[in-house]
Amino acid sequence: MSTRKQNWGEDRVMFYDAQGRLRSLPASWTDVNEADLFSQVAAGRSFSRPDDLSALASLIDRIKRPQEG
């Protein structure tokens, strides 16, 4: 890894490839972040985190509510 910084509005890892070209990937695509506790316990057996499912349920509730106006 060469460096890690905010680029294009997201946390990115910058590195040099085998040809010496500077490359960039979202940090979430790499293992530079320590996995959160849920991810560690789930060990790849769950696609969605509880926080993500809760946010999705809230969004669905808002969409289902009758529009005011």
N, CA, C and O atoms as a DFTB+ gen file, in Angstrom:
276 C
 N C O
     1  1       0.858      -1.180       0.000
     2  2       0.000       0.000       0.000
     3  2       0.891       1.226       0.000
     4  3       1.867       1.299       0.747
     5  1       0.556       2.164      -0.824
     6  2       1.295       3.403      -0.876
     7  2       0.727       4.417       0.111
     8  3       1.465       4.969       0.927
     9  1      -0.565       4.662       0.041
    10  2      -1.209       5.612       0.948
    11  2      -2.713       5.349       0.997
    12  3      -3.260       4.602       0.186
    13  1      -3.349       5.972       1.951
    14  2      -4.791       5.853       2.110
    15  2      -5.326       7.253       2.362
    16  3      -4.816       7.968       3.225
    17  1      -6.362       7.653       1.607
    18  2      -6.912       8.996       1.805
    19  2      -8.321       9.086       1.240
    20  3      -8.806       8.176       0.567
    21  1      -8.964      10.213       1.535
    22  2     -10.293      10.489       0.987
    23  2     -10.118      11.005      -0.441
    24  3      -9.424      11.996      -0.668
    25  1     -10.734      10.347      -1.373
    26  2     -10.685      10.748      -2.782
    27  2     -12.052      10.491      -3.387
    28  3     -12.660       9.455      -3.123
    29  1     -12.534      11.404      -4.182
    30  2     -13.833      11.262      -4.837
    31  2     -14.941      10.957      -3.821
    32  3     -15.877      10.214      -4.115
    33  1     -14.818      11.545      -2.619
    34  2     -15.857      11.400      -1.612
    35  2     -15.872      10.080      -0.868
    36  3     -16.851       9.770      -0.188
    37  1     -14.810       9.292      -0.980
    38  2     -14.772       8.032      -0.247
    39  2     -13.356       7.701       0.191
    40  3     -12.381       8.231      -0.341
    41  1     -13.265       6.818       1.165
    42  2     -11.990       6.345       1.691
    43  2     -11.373       5.424       0.647
    44  3     -11.970       4.414       0.274
    45  1     -10.158       5.778       0.167
    46  2      -9.541       5.001      -0.903
    47  2      -8.124       4.599      -0.541
    48  3      -7.450       5.280       0.233
    49  1      -7.679       3.485      -1.109
    50  2      -6.313       2.996      -0.960
    51  2      -5.600       3.254      -2.283
    52  3      -6.073       2.849      -3.345
    53  1      -4.465       3.928      -2.206
    54  2      -3.665       4.219      -3.397
    55  2      -2.430       3.308      -3.360
    56  3      -1.794       3.170      -2.316
    57  1      -2.093       2.691      -4.493
    58  2      -0.944       1.795      -4.550
    59  2      -0.385       1.782      -5.964
    60  3      -1.033       2.241      -6.905
    61  1       0.811       1.256      -6.102
    62  2       1.443       1.112      -7.411
    63  2       1.320      -0.333      -7.869
    64  3       1.619      -1.255      -7.110
    65  1       0.878      -0.534      -9.114
    66  2       0.750      -1.893      -9.638
    67  2       2.109      -2.404     -10.113
    68  3       3.120      -1.716      -9.975
    69  1       2.126      -3.604     -10.666
    70  2       3.372      -4.242     -11.089
    71  2       4.104      -3.447     -12.169
    72  3       5.322      -3.561     -12.300
    73  1       3.369      -2.639     -12.946
    74  2       3.988      -1.822     -13.986
    75  2       4.374      -0.428     -13.476
    76  3       4.843       0.410     -14.247
    77  1       4.178      -0.185     -12.188
    78  2       4.550       1.096     -11.601
    79  2       3.512       2.192     -11.749
    80  3       3.798       3.351     -11.450
    81  1       2.297       1.848     -12.210
    82  2       1.219       2.833     -12.358
    83  2       0.478       2.984     -11.038
    84  3       0.223       2.004     -10.338
    85  1       0.134       4.233     -10.706
    86  2      -0.616       4.500      -9.491
    87  2      -2.061       4.065      -9.699
    88  3      -2.706       4.460     -10.670
    89  1      -2.553       3.259      -8.787
    90  2      -3.923       2.747      -8.840
    91  2      -4.658       3.151      -7.572
    92  3      -4.042       3.511      -6.569
    93  1      -5.986       3.086      -7.632
    94  2      -6.810       3.456      -6.489
    95  2      -8.013       2.529      -6.404
    96  3      -8.654       2.231      -7.412
    97  1      -8.312       2.076      -5.185
    98  2      -9.479       1.231      -4.924
    99  2     -10.196       1.754      -3.686
   100  3      -9.558       2.315      -2.795
   101  1     -11.519       1.577      -3.616
   102  2     -12.202       1.905      -2.366
   103  2     -11.625       1.057      -1.231
   104  3     -11.406      -0.141      -1.408
   105  1     -11.379       1.657      -0.083
   106  2     -10.811       0.920       1.053
   107  2     -11.713      -0.242       1.450
   108  3     -11.233      -1.264       1.940
   109  1     -13.027      -0.089       1.241
   110  2     -13.964      -1.159       1.605
   111  2     -13.776      -2.414       0.761
   112  3     -14.260      -3.482       1.135
   113  1     -13.090      -2.304      -0.358
   114  2     -12.825      -3.468      -1.205
   115  2     -11.584      -4.229      -0.743
   116  3     -11.278      -5.298      -1.270
   117  1     -10.877      -3.685       0.231
   118  2      -9.617      -4.279       0.676
   119  2      -9.746      -4.752       2.118
   120  3     -10.811      -4.647       2.726
   121  1      -8.653      -5.270       2.652
   122  2      -8.647      -5.697       4.045
   123  2      -7.905      -4.707       4.938
   124  3      -7.460      -5.081       6.024
   125  1      -7.759      -3.443       4.504
   126  2      -7.067      -2.454       5.333
   127  2      -7.869      -2.074       6.566
   128  3      -7.288      -1.683       7.579
   129  1      -9.186      -2.180       6.503
   130  2     -10.036      -1.907       7.665
   131  2     -10.202      -3.179       8.469
   132  3     -10.390      -4.262       7.914
   133  1     -10.130      -3.037       9.790
   134  2     -10.439      -4.191      10.631
   135  2     -11.943      -4.424      10.549
   136  3     -12.726      -3.479      10.642
   137  1     -12.338      -5.653      10.380
   138  2     -13.765      -5.977      10.264
   139  2     -14.490      -5.603      11.550
   140  3     -13.952      -5.758      12.646
   141  1     -15.733      -5.103      11.403
   142  2     -16.518      -4.794      12.594
   143  2     -16.883      -6.098      13.301
   144  3     -16.742      -7.184      12.737
   145  1     -17.350      -5.977      14.530
   146  2     -17.627      -7.155      15.355
   147  2     -18.637      -8.090      14.687
   148  3     -18.459      -9.308      14.707
   149  1     -19.705      -7.524      14.091
   150  2     -20.699      -8.375      13.444
   151  2     -20.059      -9.192      12.320
   152  3     -20.288     -10.397      12.215
   153  1     -19.267      -8.537      11.492
   154  2     -18.619      -9.235      10.371
   155  2     -17.691     -10.345      10.862
   156  3     -17.606     -11.410      10.251
   157  1     -17.000     -10.086      11.965
   158  2     -16.116     -11.108      12.519
   159  2     -16.909     -12.324      12.980
   160  3     -16.525     -13.460      12.704
   161  1     -18.013     -12.086      13.681
   162  2     -18.819     -13.188      14.203
   163  2     -19.543     -13.918      13.073
   164  3     -19.636     -15.146      13.086
   165  1     -20.057     -13.163      12.091
   166  2     -20.788     -13.775      10.975
   167  2     -19.872     -14.606      10.089
   168  3     -20.325     -15.555       9.450
   169  1     -18.603     -14.263      10.044
   170  2     -17.597     -15.026       9.287
   171  2     -18.044     -15.319       7.854
   172  3     -17.844     -16.425       7.352
   173  1     -18.646     -14.329       7.199
   174  2     -19.037     -14.480       5.809
   175  2     -20.360     -15.197       5.590
   176  3     -20.756     -15.426       4.447
   177  1     -21.046     -15.552       6.665
   178  2     -22.299     -16.293       6.520
   179  2     -23.513     -15.387       6.330
   180  3     -24.603     -15.879       6.037
   181  1     -23.347     -14.063       6.492
   182  2     -24.468     -13.141       6.370
   183  2     -24.128     -12.050       5.364
   184  3     -23.064     -11.435       5.444
   185  1     -25.024     -11.813       4.424
   186  2     -24.786     -10.809       3.391
   187  2     -24.984      -9.395       3.913
   188  3     -24.279      -8.477       3.494
   189  1     -25.942      -9.206       4.833
   190  2     -26.290      -7.872       5.319
   191  2     -26.037      -7.729       6.812
   192  3     -26.268      -8.654       7.590
   193  1     -25.553      -6.538       7.199
   194  2     -25.366      -6.239       8.613
   195  2     -26.690      -5.775       9.209
   196  3     -27.530      -5.237       8.488
   197  1     -26.893      -5.972      10.504
   198  2     -28.145      -5.525      11.136
   199  2     -28.425      -4.034      10.924
   200  3     -29.574      -3.655      10.693
   201  1     -27.401      -3.186      10.999
   202  2     -27.602      -1.750      10.782
   203  2     -28.142      -1.475       9.377
   204  3     -29.017      -0.627       9.199
   205  1     -27.620      -2.193       8.387
   206  2     -28.082      -2.000       7.011
   207  2     -29.532      -2.456       6.857
   208  3     -30.318      -1.800       6.174
   209  1     -29.886      -3.567       7.483
   210  2     -31.263      -4.061       7.402
   211  2     -32.231      -3.106       8.091
   212  3     -33.345      -2.897       7.611
   213  1     -31.814      -2.527       9.208
   214  2     -32.645      -1.559       9.921
   215  2     -32.868      -0.310       9.066
   216  3     -33.984       0.205       8.994
   217  1     -31.816       0.170       8.425
   218  2     -31.940       1.338       7.548
   219  2     -32.866       1.031       6.374
   220  3     -33.671       1.878       5.986
   221  1     -32.763      -0.161       5.810
   222  2     -33.633      -0.565       4.708
   223  2     -35.091      -0.625       5.157
   224  3     -35.979      -0.170       4.437
   225  1     -35.342      -1.184       6.342
   226  2     -36.710      -1.264       6.860
   227  2     -37.292       0.129       7.066
   228  3     -38.464       0.358       6.767
   229  1     -36.494       1.052       7.571
   230  2     -36.955       2.433       7.755
   231  2     -37.296       3.086       6.423
   232  3     -38.304       3.784       6.311
   233  1     -36.471       2.865       5.426
   234  2     -36.722       3.421       4.093
   235  2     -38.006       2.851       3.504
   236  3     -38.799       3.592       2.923
   237  1     -38.218       1.568       3.643
   238  2     -39.444       0.938       3.120
   239  2     -40.664       1.506       3.835
   240  3     -41.680       1.780       3.197
   241  1     -40.575       1.687       5.166
   242  2     -41.690       2.284       5.918
   243  2     -42.016       3.680       5.403
   244  3     -43.187       4.025       5.246
   245  1     -40.990       4.485       5.138
   246  2     -41.230       5.851       4.640
   247  2     -41.882       5.822       3.260
   248  3     -42.750       6.645       2.969
   249  1     -41.475       4.893       2.420
   250  2     -42.037       4.797       1.078
   251  2     -43.497       4.342       1.132
   252  3     -44.315       4.800       0.335
   253  1     -43.826       3.453       2.058
   254  2     -45.183       2.917       2.167
   255  2     -46.180       3.902       2.748
   256  3     -47.378       3.792       2.489
   257  1     -45.701       4.875       3.539
   258  2     -46.616       5.847       4.158
   259  2     -47.312       6.669       3.099
   260  3     -46.706       7.023       2.087
   261  1     -48.595       6.983       3.321
   262  2     -49.294       7.854       2.380
   263  2     -48.625       9.225       2.335
   264  3     -48.209       9.766       3.359
   265  1     -48.534       9.762       1.141
   266  2     -47.912      11.077       0.971
   267  2     -48.770      12.150       1.599
   268  3     -49.983      12.178       1.392
   269  1     -48.151      13.037       2.367
   270  2     -48.878      14.161       2.966
   271  2     -48.964      15.283       1.950
   272  3     -48.049      15.480       1.151
   273  1     -50.052      16.010       1.982
   274  2     -50.102      17.160       1.085
   275  2     -51.414      17.353       0.523
   276  3     -51.621      18.284      -0.256
